[in-house]
């Protein structure tokens, strides 16, 4: 379970649901990341497509994706979306602006409740010098 403050702020703003939220232990989630794949390599200027699904046995409160440099955790890209459902189809992209060989952690988050509890799936991709 992880908590990400910017993601939490997005969820807290604008959600008018007033009900008991489940704990992370109460929700079963399946993550399916079809793009990118583990250790996939991208050159400067390449478009990186993020195609994923999240399915749960309870209503979720949003999703988010982020790219962080492995080692220093500096944020390269992020996107969040807040709507309530049990299934998300995620289709986003980012154009690689990194000009060095580096490992980048792709993180896919599902918001479990309004307290900011998340379940996540991680994989590593690589960027290459131009």
C-alpha positions as CSV (number, residue, x, y, z in Angstrom):
1,X,0.0,0.0,0.0
2,X,1.4,3.4,-1.0
3,X,0.1,6.9,-0.5
4,X,0.9,9.6,-3.0
5,X,0.1,13.2,-1.9
6,X,-0.7,14.8,-5.3
7,X,-2.9,11.8,-6.2
8,X,-4.7,12.1,-2.9
9,X,-5.3,15.8,-3.4
10,X,-6.9,15.2,-6.8
11,X,-9.2,12.6,-5.3
12,X,-10.2,14.7,-2.3
13,X,-11.1,17.6,-4.6
14,X,-14.4,17.2,-6.3
15,X,-15.5,13.9,-4.9
16,X,-18.9,14.2,-3.3
17,X,-19.4,10.5,-2.4
18,X,-20.2,10.0,1.3
19,X,-20.0,6.4,2.2
20,X,-17.8,3.9,3.9
21,X,-14.6,3.3,2.0
22,X,-13.0,-0.1,1.9
23,X,-9.5,-0.8,3.2
24,X,-6.8,-2.0,0.7
25,X,-7.0,-5.5,2.3
26,X,-10.8,-5.7,1.4
27,X,-10.3,-5.1,-2.4
28,X,-9.0,-7.6,-4.9
29,X,-7.4,-5.8,-8.0
30,X,-6.1,-7.2,-11.2
31,X,-3.6,-5.1,-13.2
32,X,-2.9,-5.9,-16.8
33,X,-0.2,-3.8,-18.5
34,X,0.1,-4.5,-22.2
35,X,2.3,-1.5,-23.0
36,X,5.1,-0.8,-22.2
37,X,6.7,-4.1,-21.4
38,X,9.4,-4.9,-18.7
39,X,12.8,-3.6,-19.8
40,X,11.5,-2.2,-23.1
41,X,13.9,0.5,-24.4
42,X,13.0,3.8,-25.9
43,X,15.1,6.4,-27.7
44,X,14.9,10.1,-27.3
45,X,11.8,11.3,-29.1
46,X,10.0,8.0,-29.1
47,X,6.3,7.9,-28.1
48,X,5.7,5.6,-25.2
49,X,2.2,4.3,-25.1
50,X,0.6,3.2,-21.8
51,X,-2.1,0.7,-22.4
52,X,-3.4,-1.0,-19.3
53,X,-6.5,-2.3,-17.6
54,X,-7.4,-2.3,-13.9
55,X,-10.3,-4.5,-12.6
56,X,-11.5,-4.7,-9.0
57,X,-14.2,-6.5,-7.0
58,X,-15.3,-3.2,-5.5
59,X,-15.7,0.4,-6.7
60,X,-12.4,2.2,-7.1
61,X,-11.8,5.9,-6.8
62,X,-9.5,6.6,-9.6
63,X,-6.2,5.7,-11.2
64,X,-2.8,7.2,-11.9
65,X,0.3,6.5,-13.9
66,X,3.8,7.9,-13.2
67,X,7.3,7.6,-14.6
68,X,10.2,8.1,-12.1
69,X,13.9,7.8,-12.7
70,X,15.2,4.7,-10.9
71,X,17.6,5.6,-8.2
72,X,16.6,9.2,-7.4
73,X,12.8,8.8,-7.8
74,X,12.6,12.1,-9.7
75,X,9.3,12.4,-11.4
76,X,9.4,12.4,-15.2
77,X,5.7,12.1,-16.1
78,X,2.4,11.6,-14.3
79,X,-1.3,11.5,-15.2
80,X,-4.3,10.9,-12.9
81,X,-8.0,10.4,-13.4
82,X,-10.7,10.3,-10.8
83,X,-14.0,8.6,-11.5
84,X,-15.7,5.7,-9.7
85,X,-16.0,2.3,-11.3
86,X,-14.7,-1.3,-10.9
87,X,-12.8,-1.3,-14.3
88,X,-10.5,1.1,-16.0
89,X,-9.1,1.0,-19.5
90,X,-6.1,3.3,-19.7
91,X,-4.7,4.7,-22.9
92,X,-2.2,7.4,-22.5
93,X,1.2,8.3,-24.0
94,X,4.3,10.3,-23.4
95,X,7.1,11.4,-25.7
96,X,10.5,10.5,-24.3
97,X,12.4,13.7,-23.5
98,X,15.2,12.0,-21.6
99,X,18.6,12.4,-23.3
100,X,20.5,9.7,-21.4
101,X,20.6,6.0,-20.8
102,X,18.6,5.5,-17.7
103,X,16.2,3.1,-16.0
104,X,12.7,4.5,-15.4
105,X,10.0,3.0,-13.2
106,X,6.5,2.9,-14.6
107,X,3.9,2.8,-11.9
108,X,0.2,2.1,-12.3
109,X,-1.9,3.0,-9.3
110,X,-5.5,2.2,-8.4
111,X,-7.1,4.4,-5.7
112,X,-8.8,2.2,-3.2
113,X,-10.6,4.8,-1.1
114,X,-10.7,8.5,-0.3
115,X,-8.0,8.2,2.4
116,X,-5.4,7.9,-0.4
117,X,-4.7,4.2,-0.1
118,X,-3.4,2.8,-3.4
119,X,-2.5,-0.6,-4.9
120,X,0.2,-0.4,-7.5
121,X,1.9,-2.4,-10.2
122,X,5.5,-1.5,-11.2
123,X,7.8,-2.3,-14.1
124,X,11.1,-0.9,-15.4
125,X,11.6,0.6,-18.8
126,X,14.8,2.1,-20.3
127,X,15.6,5.2,-22.1
128,X,18.6,5.6,-24.6
129,X,20.7,8.5,-25.7
130,X,19.8,10.1,-29.0
